Amino acid sequence: EFGKQLGSIIIMIDLVIGYTAIQSMAIWARANDMILHLHRAG
């Protein structure tokens, strides 16, 4: 929601949050016309 309020179109999340959280955020991103970028620094 914070990124959307700022006017951003891309939201980056870290893969370590887990499968369930990623799926929930993906559903939210699609519903809000946002791009979800999955990131994992090595």
Residue frames relative to the residue before (quaternion, step in Angstrom):
aa qw qx qy qz dx dy dz
E 1.0000 0.0000 0.0000 0.0000 0.00 0.00 0.00
F 0.6306 0.5465 -0.3394 0.4341 3.59 0.99 -0.78
G 0.6601 0.5039 -0.3039 0.4669 3.57 0.93 -0.88
K 0.6376 0.5242 -0.3216 0.4640 3.56 1.02 -0.78
Q 0.6500 0.5173 -0.3111 0.4617 3.58 0.98 -0.84
L 0.6627 0.5006 -0.3009 0.4687 3.58 1.10 -0.67
G 0.5153 -0.6527 0.4071 0.3777 3.56 1.24 -0.35
S 0.4079 0.7124 -0.4713 0.3225 3.57 1.25 0.26
I 0.2801 -0.7531 0.5640 0.1904 3.58 -1.15 0.55
I 0.7258 0.3536 -0.2180 0.5483 3.60 1.27 -0.26
I 0.1027 -0.7695 0.6293 0.0357 3.56 -0.93 0.98
M 0.1740 -0.7932 0.5774 0.0842 3.59 -0.77 1.02
I 0.0269 -0.7838 0.6205 0.0001 3.56 -0.95 0.93
D 0.4523 -0.6687 0.5208 0.2776 3.56 -1.24 0.47
L 0.5491 -0.6609 0.4127 0.3023 3.58 -0.95 0.89
V 0.6030 0.6009 -0.3678 0.3741 3.62 1.11 -0.50
I 0.5061 0.6541 -0.4397 0.3503 3.64 1.19 -0.11
G 0.5544 -0.6487 0.3681 0.3693 3.58 1.23 -0.32
Y 0.6883 -0.5346 0.3342 0.3587 3.50 -1.28 0.64
T 0.6811 0.5037 -0.3042 0.4358 3.60 0.79 -0.98
A 0.6700 0.4877 -0.2978 0.4739 3.58 0.92 -0.88
I 0.6292 0.5287 -0.3366 0.4596 3.59 1.00 -0.78
Q 0.6632 0.5017 -0.3104 0.4607 3.59 0.91 -0.88
S 0.6448 0.5159 -0.3193 0.4649 3.59 0.97 -0.83
M 0.6809 0.4770 -0.2876 0.4755 3.57 0.94 -0.87
A 0.6140 0.5424 -0.3468 0.4566 3.60 1.09 -0.64
I 0.6377 0.5128 -0.3185 0.4785 3.58 0.99 -0.81
W 0.6488 0.5113 -0.3092 0.4712 3.57 0.97 -0.89
A 0.6602 0.5218 -0.3120 0.4411 3.59 0.89 -0.93
R 0.6601 0.4955 -0.3123 0.4704 3.59 0.93 -0.84
A 0.6689 0.5081 -0.2995 0.4525 3.58 0.96 -0.84
N 0.7605 0.3586 -0.1817 0.5099 3.59 1.15 -0.61
D 0.4710 -0.7089 0.4151 0.3216 3.59 1.26 0.41
M 0.4343 0.6688 -0.4729 0.3748 3.56 0.93 0.96
I 0.3799 -0.6781 0.5755 0.2543 3.56 -1.30 0.41
L 0.1984 -0.7798 0.5858 0.0967 3.57 -0.79 1.03
H 0.1213 -0.7952 0.5933 0.0306 3.56 -0.64 1.16
L 0.2177 -0.7789 0.5784 0.1064 3.57 -0.67 1.12
H 0.0363 -0.8263 0.5597 -0.0517 3.56 -0.65 1.12
R 0.0562 0.7688 -0.6368 0.0164 3.54 -1.15 0.67
A 0.2401 -0.7708 0.5768 0.1246 3.54 -0.47 1.21
G 0.4644 -0.7446 0.4295 0.2131 3.52 -0.88 1.01
